[in-house]
Amino acid sequence: MKKKFLFETLILLTLGGLTSLSLPPLNFFLINFFTLSIFFIFLNKSLNQNKTKLVFFYYGWVFGFGFFLTNLYWITISLTFDKNLSFLIPVALIFIPAFLALFYGLITLFLIIINPKNTLSTFFLFSLLFGLMEFFRGVILTGFPWNLIIYSFSKNLNFISVISLIGTYSLNLIVISLFTIPGLYILRKSKKKRL
């Protein structure tokens, strides 16, 4: 049981870390179809395994920690220019990602609390919760709107020009849903095969 839990932790940490490759300067946005879909499939399958709320919160937190740990490293680099600030490097490296990962933990916590009954409703709820938590992260405590999933498309100005009509967070919600569609397709296909 412990080995399985450690394996799940490693997988979620890796998925979160790989998701950050979609952000500038690399902008490998296609990787989100893989990482967010696998994250969604993992959560959907875990909903049927009688996991506790704490374990579900942990799943989201670990994914978020992997994501923020790998894309906020530059803060530690900026602290090396003044030796008086070097004591803040562990805070920037560990505690900021750990705090921001709480928002992702809330996504999975609310997912298990609501516990949708079918795959399609789980998909819509997951996308909605993810989009809402990204919004709350951007406004709570003066906000931290960095590294939203929509920033994956920052090099595609024609695509993100829609922001002027619907706003950043609305497009972020649409993009999260788009990246999760392959996971929905795989789950529905495997369900049909079982029937």
C-alpha positions as CSV (number, residue, x, y, z in Angstrom):
1,M,0.0,0.0,0.0
2,K,2.8,2.4,0.9
3,K,4.6,1.6,-2.4
4,K,1.4,2.4,-4.4
5,F,1.0,5.7,-2.5
6,L,4.6,6.7,-3.2
7,F,4.2,5.7,-6.8
8,E,1.1,7.9,-7.1
9,T,2.9,10.8,-5.4
10,L,5.8,10.5,-7.9
11,I,3.5,10.3,-10.9
12,L,1.5,13.4,-9.8
13,L,4.7,15.3,-9.0
14,T,6.0,14.5,-12.4
15,L,2.8,15.4,-14.2
16,G,2.8,18.8,-12.4
17,G,6.4,19.3,-13.3
18,L,5.9,18.4,-17.0
19,T,2.9,20.7,-17.2
20,S,5.2,23.7,-16.5
21,L,7.0,22.9,-19.8
22,S,4.0,24.4,-21.5
23,L,4.7,27.8,-20.1
24,P,7.1,30.5,-21.5
25,P,9.8,30.4,-22.6
26,L,9.3,26.8,-23.9
27,N,5.5,27.0,-24.7
28,F,5.2,23.2,-25.4
29,F,1.4,23.6,-25.0
30,L,0.7,20.2,-26.5
31,I,2.1,18.5,-23.4
32,N,-1.0,19.7,-21.5
33,F,-3.2,17.4,-23.5
34,F,-1.1,14.6,-22.0
35,T,-0.6,15.9,-18.4
36,L,-4.0,17.3,-17.6
37,S,-5.7,14.4,-19.2
38,I,-3.8,11.8,-17.2
39,F,-4.4,13.9,-14.0
40,F,-8.1,13.9,-14.8
41,I,-8.2,10.1,-15.6
42,F,-6.3,9.5,-12.3
43,L,-8.7,11.5,-10.3
44,N,-11.8,10.0,-12.0
45,K,-10.6,6.5,-11.3
46,S,-9.7,7.4,-7.7
47,L,-13.2,8.7,-7.1
48,N,-14.4,5.1,-7.3
49,Q,-11.8,3.7,-4.8
50,N,-13.2,5.1,-1.6
51,K,-10.3,7.4,-1.0
52,T,-10.5,9.9,1.9
53,K,-10.9,13.6,1.5
54,L,-7.4,14.2,2.9
55,V,-5.9,11.8,0.3
56,F,-7.8,13.6,-2.5
57,F,-6.6,17.0,-1.3
58,Y,-3.0,15.5,-1.2
59,Y,-3.3,14.4,-4.8
60,G,-4.1,17.9,-6.0
61,W,-1.5,19.5,-3.7
62,V,1.2,17.2,-5.0
63,F,0.3,17.9,-8.7
64,G,0.3,21.7,-7.9
65,F,3.6,21.5,-5.9
66,G,5.3,19.8,-8.9
67,F,3.9,22.5,-11.2
68,F,4.9,25.5,-9.1
69,L,8.2,24.0,-8.0
70,T,9.4,23.7,-11.6
71,N,8.1,27.1,-12.8
72,L,8.9,29.5,-10.0
73,Y,12.6,28.5,-9.5
74,W,13.6,31.9,-11.1
75,I,12.6,33.6,-7.8
76,T,15.5,31.9,-6.1
77,I,17.9,33.1,-8.8
78,S,16.8,36.7,-8.2
79,L,17.6,36.3,-4.5
80,T,21.2,35.4,-5.2
81,F,22.1,39.0,-6.3
82,D,22.1,40.3,-2.7
83,K,23.7,38.1,-0.1
84,N,21.5,39.6,2.6
85,L,18.5,38.0,0.9
86,S,20.0,34.5,0.5
87,F,18.2,33.3,3.7
88,L,14.9,33.7,1.7
89,I,15.9,31.1,-1.0
90,P,14.4,28.1,0.9
91,V,11.2,30.1,1.3
92,A,11.0,30.9,-2.4
93,L,12.0,27.4,-3.4
94,I,9.8,25.4,-1.2
95,F,7.2,27.4,0.7
96,I,5.8,29.6,-2.1
97,P,5.1,26.5,-4.3
98,A,3.8,24.6,-1.3
99,F,1.4,27.5,-0.5
100,L,0.2,27.9,-4.1
101,A,-0.3,24.1,-4.4
102,L,-3.0,24.5,-1.8
103,F,-5.3,25.9,-4.5
104,Y,-4.8,22.8,-6.6
105,G,-5.5,20.7,-3.5
106,L,-8.8,22.5,-3.1
107,I,-9.7,21.5,-6.7
108,T,-9.5,17.8,-5.8
109,L,-11.0,18.2,-2.4
110,F,-14.1,19.8,-3.8
111,L,-14.2,17.2,-6.5
112,I,-14.5,14.4,-4.0
113,I,-16.9,16.3,-1.7
114,I,-19.3,16.9,-4.7
115,N,-18.5,13.4,-6.1
116,P,-20.1,13.5,-9.5
117,K,-21.9,10.3,-10.6
118,N,-20.6,10.0,-14.2
119,T,-17.6,10.8,-16.2
120,L,-19.1,13.7,-18.2
121,S,-20.2,15.5,-15.0
122,T,-16.8,14.9,-13.5
123,F,-15.2,16.4,-16.6
124,F,-17.3,19.6,-16.3
125,L,-16.8,19.9,-12.6
126,F,-13.0,19.3,-12.8
127,S,-12.7,22.0,-15.5
128,L,-14.9,24.4,-13.6
129,L,-13.1,23.9,-10.3
130,F,-9.7,24.2,-12.0
131,G,-10.8,27.5,-13.7
132,L,-12.3,28.9,-10.4
133,M,-9.2,28.0,-8.4
134,E,-6.9,29.7,-10.9
135,F,-9.2,32.8,-10.6
136,F,-9.1,32.7,-6.8
137,R,-5.3,32.3,-6.9
138,G,-5.2,35.4,-9.0
139,V,-7.2,37.6,-6.7
140,I,-6.8,36.3,-3.0
141,L,-4.2,38.0,-0.9
142,T,-3.5,40.6,-3.6
143,G,-3.3,37.7,-6.1
144,F,-0.7,35.6,-7.8
145,P,-2.0,35.3,-11.4
146,W,1.3,34.0,-12.7
147,N,1.6,30.8,-14.6
148,L,-2.1,30.3,-15.5
149,I,-2.6,27.4,-17.9
150,I,-3.7,29.9,-20.6
151,Y,-0.1,31.3,-20.7
152,S,0.8,28.1,-22.6
153,F,-0.5,30.0,-25.7
154,S,1.5,33.2,-25.1
155,K,3.3,32.8,-28.4
156,N,0.1,32.3,-30.3
157,L,-1.2,35.9,-30.3
158,N,-4.0,35.2,-32.8
159,F,-5.5,32.6,-30.4
160,I,-5.2,34.6,-27.2
161,S,-6.6,37.8,-28.8
162,V,-10.0,36.4,-27.7
163,I,-9.0,37.6,-24.3
164,S,-10.1,41.1,-25.2
165,L,-13.7,39.8,-25.6
166,I,-14.0,37.2,-22.8
167,G,-11.2,37.8,-20.4
168,T,-8.2,35.9,-19.3
169,Y,-9.9,33.6,-16.8
170,S,-12.7,32.7,-19.1
171,L,-10.3,31.7,-21.8
172,N,-8.3,29.9,-19.1
173,L,-11.4,27.8,-18.2
174,I,-12.0,27.0,-21.9
175,V,-8.3,25.9,-22.4
176,I,-8.3,23.7,-19.3
177,S,-11.4,22.0,-20.7
178,L,-9.8,21.6,-24.1
179,F,-6.7,20.0,-22.6
180,T,-8.8,17.6,-20.5
181,I,-11.0,16.4,-23.5
182,P,-8.6,13.5,-24.4
183,G,-8.9,12.1,-20.9
184,L,-12.7,12.3,-21.1
185,Y,-12.6,10.5,-24.5
186,I,-10.3,7.7,-23.2
187,L,-12.5,7.2,-20.1
188,R,-15.7,7.1,-22.2
189,K,-14.2,4.7,-24.7
190,S,-12.9,2.3,-22.1
191,K,-16.4,2.4,-20.5
192,K,-18.0,1.4,-23.8
193,K,-15.6,-1.5,-24.2
194,R,-16.4,-2.8,-20.8
195,L,-20.1,-2.8,-21.7
